[in-house]
């Protein structure tokens, strides 16, 4: 059998973490480099050798924080002797080494990490759940390696005390802990869709201090944008309900929620016969 397909054979490497390709991570498990890794649940696409998979244990504090904020590292424990291949939705994968450092990142962008790292939920803005990062995120720190995912090839910007960085909140993936962040709205919440006078730009995050900011070339629309009082606003599902451009001010807007039907189900030619039919 011959085909260019066989150019994608296994990438032999003695490194613990290596890229099989831009969208698949190869993790080696052995006594020399370590016999276990924590990975995103459901991310295993193949493995070789004697490898077992178990649900990762989480402390009560982590479970309570995740239930309250919606942010939680949903991980599985891969251990044994062999090779594990990990991927998630064909996203781009990047491996970082932390040396007594910390990274703030959305939990859904974590693919795998060493068990030596620690993590917890932190609040990143003053109570507003807008943009791709939301109001809470994960801080992962310590010494070890972590593999993260982005939708496409990211841009890494360096912030310094004399150079402030601004990025679309819907495109920010991660940044180094220690940076001071603030969130800026370019318009009022009632007309969030008409952001910056029809330019399509809205919530901007500002980063000050010394560190790095990772931005992906894909904007994550806010799905459940709320303020401190729990009022919906924004562009995503439910957020459109208080957007005067869509609904209820314009119930026929392209982002208006679908109409709700009450009463018995309707057949193609009207109410079905029987107890729900016409009297």
C-alpha positions, 0 to 999 in steps of 0.5 A, spaced: 500 500 500 502 506 498 500 513 499 502 520 501 498 518 508 504 514 510 508 521 511 504 522 517 507 516 521 508 516 528 513 521 530 519 518 534 521 522 540 524 521 547 521 528 549 515 527 554 511 532 550 512 533 543 508 535 537 505 529 533 503 535 528 500 542 529 494 539 532 496 533 536 500 532 542 504 526 543 505 524 551 511 519 553 509 515 559 516 512 562 519 511 568 525 516 565 520 522 564 514 520 568 509 515 568 502 519 569 499 526 566 493 529 567 489 531 560 482 534 558 477 528 559 475 525 552 482 528 549 485 521 548 485 520 540 490 514 540 495 510 545 500 505 545 503 501 550 500 499 557 496 505 559 490 506 564 485 512 564 482 514 570 477 520 572 482 525 576 481 527 583 479 534 585 478 537 592 472 539 595 474 546 594 476 546 587 469 542 586 465 548 590 469 553 586 467 550 579 460 549 581 460 557 583 463 560 577 463 555 572 470 554 571 473 547 572 479 543 570 475 537 567 481 532 567 483 525 567 489 521 569 493 517 564 498 513 567 502 507 565 508 505 560 507 507 553 505 513 549 498 517 549 496 522 543 491 528 545 487 532 541 481 537 541 477 539 535 483 539 531 485 546 535 493 548 535 497 546 540 502 549 544 507 546 550 509 551 555 514 550 561 513 554 567 519 555 572 515 557 579 511 561 574 503 562 573 499 563 567 492 565 567 488 561 562 480 559 560 479 552 562 477 550 556 484 551 553 487 547 557 489 540 554 494 537 558 499 538 564 504 535 569 501 533 576 506 537 579 502 544 577 497 547 582 491 551 579 485 555 582 479 559 580 480 567 580 476 573 578 479 577 573 474 583 572 469 586 577 464 582 576 462 582 569 461 576 565 463 578 558 468 576 552 471 569 551 474 569 558 468 571 562 468 573 569 472 568 572 478 564 569 484 559 572 490 560 574 495 555 573 502 555 577 508 552 579 514 548 576 512 543 570 509 543 563 502 545 560 499 544 553 494 549 551 490 550 545 488 555 540 483 556 534 489 557 529 496 560 530 496 565 536 499 572 537 504 573 543 504 580 545 509 582 550 507 588 555 511 592 559 511 598 564 512 603 559 507 599 553 500 597 555 497 592 551 490 592 548 486 586 546 479 584 544 476 580 550 473 575 545 480 573 542 484 573 549 486 566 551 491 567 556 496 571 560 502 571 565 500 572 572 502 579 575 499 583 569 494 588 571 488 587 567 482 592 566 476 591 561 473 597 557 466 597 554 466 601 547 459 602 548 453 602 552 450 595 554 443 596 551 446 597 544 452 592 545 451 589 538 453 596 535 459 596 538 464 602 536 459 605 531 458 599 527 465 597 527 463 590 530 469 591 536 466 592 543 469 589 549 477 591 550 482 588 555 488 592 557 494 589 560 499 593 564 506 590 567 511 585 565 508 579 562 505 576 555 498 576 552 496 570 548 491 572 543 488 567 538 485 569 531 478 567 533 473 571 537 469 567 542 462 571 542 460 572 549 454 566 550 451 568 557 453 576 558 451 578 565 452 584 570 452 584 577 445 584 578 444 578 573 441 582 567 443 579 560 446 583 555 451 582 549 451 578 543 450 571 544 445 566 546 440 569 552 445 575 551 441 578 545 434 578 549 436 585 552 439 587 546 435 592 542 438 591 536 435 584 536 430 582 541 425 584 544 426 591 541 427 588 534 424 581 535 425 579 527 433 581 528 438 576 525 440 574 532 433 574 536 431 568 540 427 563 536 419 564 538 417 559 543 410 555 542 406 554 547 400 548 548 400 542 544 404 540 539 402 542 532 402 538 526 403 540 519 396 541 517 394 544 524 392 541 531 392 534 531 386 530 532 384 527 539 384 531 546 388 537 543 384 538 536 378 542 535 372 541 540 
